[in-house]
Amino acid sequence: MRNPVEAAPSDAIISCRNLWKVYGNGASGLTGDLDLTPEEIAARGWVAAVRNASLQIRRGEVFVIMGLSGSGKSTMVRLLTRLIDATAGQIMVDGQDMLQLNDQKLLELRKRKMGMVFQHFALLPNRTVLGNIAFPLQIRGASPQECEARARELVEVVGLKGRENNYPSQLSGGQQQRVGIARSLAGDPELWFLDEPFSALDPLIRNDLQDELLRLQSKLGKTVVFITHDLDEAIKLADRIAIMDHGEIVQIATPEELVLNPANDFIRRFTSKVPLAKVVKVGTIAIRKPDLPSILPTVDEASTVEEVASAFRDHQGPIGVTSSGKLVGTVDRDQLYRVLSGTI
């Protein structure tokens, strides 16, 4: 498997090339343009947590990095934030070379641009909800008035109004993670890193917080880097997904592209149980027509088949498909049934 290398888009806020994280004696001498196989790495007595990875993350997108346990996904997010140093390669964040920053400049970049949420909430038990949310601002030297005002604003944003004076021990797991999310947003970061933030929660709370994340992203427009081992979670949240295996990025694509055009057998097996209706967009199956009656009920081309299936309950004929509000084609029941039955 070779790591896919994308051409850096003009709106990329994060770009990394030929990134390695290798543990073992002598690994520090590795250069980032190598393409060593896992067998060659093992023969040298090394362990490669990330192997020759390249990716670009676009400003404002939800970019999910996923894989099974040991795939390198959590190591990858720690490299992108430089919580750990890369063995070789390049990481550019908003035009700055992360690997060339000294400790002071790195700290400043993190404080100005990055918010982070991890699986373990790490709330301060002796601080209230407000105190935990305000903590990053206090470290930055903000005034008490500014800290409290921002903390109260974020309490409302994450749906914890009325819990301002509770301590972590008085909150449920889902509420504690909401505090963690609010705390990560206190400094209004442009980049938002979330490493399996919901994996320790029960399914209902997890689903609620996924919905909350999408709502916040729609409202705040952050660039989100989200780590998960759950393909359903990745499909629900992602604009694009990078799938990792044994430290290598196997494919980077939209959820629809992963299912319809898997790069290899590994991706094909990985996505084989995904219902097509969850990922196939109406625009993909629409019949494009130049002249259409404006009286048709319409759906947006970016909607999935699953999302629009209910539109056919009370409508027998074709439904219009729009792009940026303009009618561009139609979709009918037979097309939807083929997708719903998995025969597209």
N, C-alpha and C positions, 0 to 999 in steps of 0.2 A: 504494500500500500504506500502510495506517495502522498505527501502532504499537499493539498491544493493551494496554489498561490494565486491570489486575486490581484488584479491591477488596482492600485490604491485609488478609490474614488475621491473626487475633489472635496466631498463633504465628510471624509473620514476624520474622526476625532481621536481614534486610537488606531495605530498601525504597528504591527510587529512582523519581523521577518527573521526566518531561520533561527527561531528561539529554541534554546536547549536548557534543560536543567538536569544535570547529571551528577550523581553522587558516587564517590569512590576516589581512591588515590590516583592522582595525576589527571583527574577529569577537568581541573581548572585550565589546562592547556588546550582544551578542545576549541576548535574554531567553528563558527556557525554555518559554514557552507558545506559541511560534511553530510553524507547521506548514509550513515552507518545503519546496518540492520540490527534488530534486537540481538541476534546471535553474535554479531561482531562486538557489540557493546558488552554483552555478558562475558565474552572471551577475555576482555580487558579487566574484568572484575568490577565493572561499573553497573549502576542502575540508572536508567534514563526515565525520570518522571515525566518530562516533556521532551519530545524529540522533533527537532527541525520544524517547528510550528510557525506558520505565517497566517495572518488574518488582518482584516480591516473592519473596524466598527464605525458605522455611520452615525453622524450626529442626530440624536433624537430617536434612534431605533431601540427596540428591545432585542438584544442579542443574547441568545441562550447558548451556553456551553454545556453539553451533556455527555454522559457516558456512564458505564458501569463502574462499580467500585474499583479503584486502582487504575482508572483510565488516564488520570492526569488532570482532570477538570479543575479540582480545587487548587492544585499546584499552579495551574495556568492563571487563575484569578490572583493568586498571590504574587506571581511574576508581573502581571499587568499593573499591579499597585506597588510593586517593589517592596512588598513585605518580606520577600526573599529575593536574593540576587540571582540573575540568570547566569548560567555557565558561559553562554555565548549567545550572540544574536543582537537584535536591535528592537527597542520599544520606543515608539514616538507617541506622545500624548499632547494633542493640540499644538503640534510643532516643536515640542521640547523632547530631547533625547533623554529618556528616563535614566538610562544607565550611566550618563555622564554628569548627572546632578549630584552635588555634594549633599551632605545630610541636611543642612539648613534649607537649601533650595527644594529638596525633596519634601521636607516637612511643610514648607510653605505651599507647594503645589497640592499636597494632600489636603491641607486645611482649606484652600481656596476652591478646589475643584472636585474633591472626592467625598462621597459618603459611602459607608460600608455597613452591611448587616450580615451577621453570621447565624448559623444554626443555633448556637448557644447564645442566649440573649445578652448575658454579661451585664445585667443591670446592677447598679449600685444599691445594695439592700438597705442602706441607711438614708437613701434619698427618696423623696416622693416622685410621683409621675412627672410633675413639673420640674423637680430638681434633676432628674435623670435626663430629660429632654434638653434642659438648659445647659447641662454640663459642658458640651463642646464649645458653646459660646463663651462660657466663663473662662475656659482655657485660653480662648483667643483674646480675652481682655475686654469683652463687651460689658457695657454698664449693666447693673442689676435691673434697671427698668427695661432695657432692650432684651435682656435674657428672659424676663418674665413675659413680656409681650409676645415674643416669638414662640415661647413654649406654650402659651395659652392658644395662640393661633394654630399651632400644630396639633394640640390636643383635639381641637375641633376637626381638623383635617382628617385625622385617623379615627375619629368616632369615639373618643374617650371623654367627652364632656361630662362632668360630674364625678370623674375619677381623679381629678387633679391632685388631690392631697392623699391619695392612697399610696401605700408602699408596695413594692413588688410582691411581697408575700400575700398581699390581699387581692392579687389579680390572677386571673386564669392564664394558661399558657398563651392563648391567642391574644389576650390583652397585653401580656408582657411583650409579645413580639410586635404589637402595634406601637408600644413605647419605644422599642428598638428601632422601628421604622421611622418614627417621628424624630428620634434623636439623630439618626443618620441624615435627616433632612434639615436639621437646625441651621446649618451654615449655608443653606441653599446651594448645594453642590450641583455642578453641571453633569458629573459622572456619578452613577449610582451602582455600586457593586453589591450583589446579594448572593451569598454562598449558601445554597440549600437552606434558605431561611425558614421554610415551612415544613421541612421533612420530619421534625419531631412532634408535629401536631396531629390531632385526629383528623380524619378525612373531611368532616363537615367544616371544621374551623379552617382547615387548609384551603378548601374551596372558597370560603368567604374571603380569606386573605388574598387569594389569587385575584378574585374580583376586585378587591380593594386596591391591589397593586395596579391593575389595569385602569381603574378609575383615577388613581393618583397620576399615573403616567399620562393619561389623556388631559388632565388638568394642568400638570406641571411641565410636561414636555422634556423630561430628563432623558439622557442617554443611559440605558439600563444594561448592565452585564449581569446575567442571572445564571447561576450554576444549579444544575439538578441532575438526578439520575432517573427521573420520571419522564418518560416520553409524552404521556398525556399532558403533564404540566408544561412541558416545553412547547407542545403544539398549541396549547391554549394561550400562552403568553407571548410567543416569539414572533417577531418580524422575520428573523432568520435564526437558524440553528447551526452550530458547529458540533459535529459528533466526533468524540475522541475515542481512541482505542489504543492501549499500550503506549500512551504518551504521544500519540500521533493524531493530528486532525485528519479524519478520513474524508469528510465532506462538509461543505458549508453551503446551505441552501435554505429557501423558504420551506415551511412545512409541506406545502403542496409539491414542491420540486423533489423533496426527499422521498416522498411516497411514489410519485409518478416517474421519477428519473433517478433511482438510486445509483450511486457511483459504483457499487460492487455488491457481491453477495452478502457481505457483512451488513451493509446498510439495508439491503433488501430483506434480510432476516429480521433486522432490528425493527423495521417498520411494517412487517407483514400483517400484523394484527390491527393496524390503524384503519378504522372505517373510512372509506374514500369520502363519504359525505361530510366528514369533519374537516377535511383539508382542501377538497377540490372547490375552486372558486367558480361562481356562476359565469364569470367572464371567460373562463377556460372552455366551457362547453357551449357558450352562446353562439347562435347563428347570426353572423354580422349582416345587416341589411342597411342600405342607404336611406330608403324612404319607408317610414313606419308611421302608423296612425298614433296620434298623441293621446288617444283615449285609453291606451293600454295601461293596466296597473304596472308598476315598475319596481325593480330591485336593483341595488348597486352591484356592479360587476365584481367588487371586492368581497361581497358576501359569500359565505360557503353554502353549498347545497343544503346542508343540515339547517342552516339559519333561515333559508327561504322556503323550505318544503311546505310550511304551513300556509304560504300564500296561495297554494293550489287547492286548498280545501274548499273554498267558495268560488273558485274560478276554473272553468273548464278549458279555456283556450290558452294560447301562449301568453307569456308575461314579458314585458319589455325589460331590457337590461340597459342601465345607464352608466356612463363614465363621466365624472365631474358634472353630473346633472344633465348630460346630453344623451338622448336615446341613441344607442349604437347597435342594438340587436335584440333578439328574442331567445327565450328558452321555453320548452314545452314539457308536458308531463313525461313523455317517453324518455327525454334526455335525463330528467331527474331520476326516473325509475332505474335507468341503467347505472347511474352513479350509486344510488341507494342499494342496489343489488350487487355492487362491486364488479360490474362488467364493463366499465368504461375502457 
